[in-house]
Amino acid sequence: MPYSLQNEGLLLRQLSEGDHTAYTTLYQYHQSPVKRLLRMTTDLRSQDIDDLVQHAFMKIWENREEMYLVHSFQKYLNRMVKNMYCVHLRRLTVKTKVYKALQQKGEPSVNHTEDDLQFTTYHKKAMEAIGQMPETRRAVFSMRWQGYSRKEMAVKLNISEKAVKKQLEVGKEYILTYLQKHGEWILLLFIRIF
């Protein structure tokens, strides 16, 4: 069911100017409905829902200067949370692929803490490769990781969809070469997510 805040436009303008009270008002008004939506549409645990919504509002604060452009905060927030949930699912998928690859290699996975540590190490190595890319390519990969479509990336970066596709292709090749140089065979699984 849609919900609204009568002075939302004013609050968004105030938020874009750094007003903490406007931010708090938007948070208090919108956080419960978006959590309810996540409970109804996902299988996330309550703590994960809280974390996801908290992270979304942290991103909103970080990007507050652009909030005056938002026409419907509810739609904006729902879209942001949906994208974050997609990223969460993508990370779980990658993690599962890494665990399966380790098991196929003959390394039994019984210690999840050790597996999580190894996954974190692999993830950092892939992020290290991405961090060495040119600015536009790095931005494309960052936005891809956040769940943006190619069209959304093109609009936000003011480049063509074809250029976005090319940046992803060249970036994949760069990561592949980087990981091969550094002997991180298992990280090659990360290439599949892009």
Summary of the structure (lengths in Angstrom):
residues: 194
radius of gyration: 19.3
end to end distance: 34.4
largest distance: 60.1
contacts: 513
relative contact order: 0.09
helix: 80%
strand: 0%
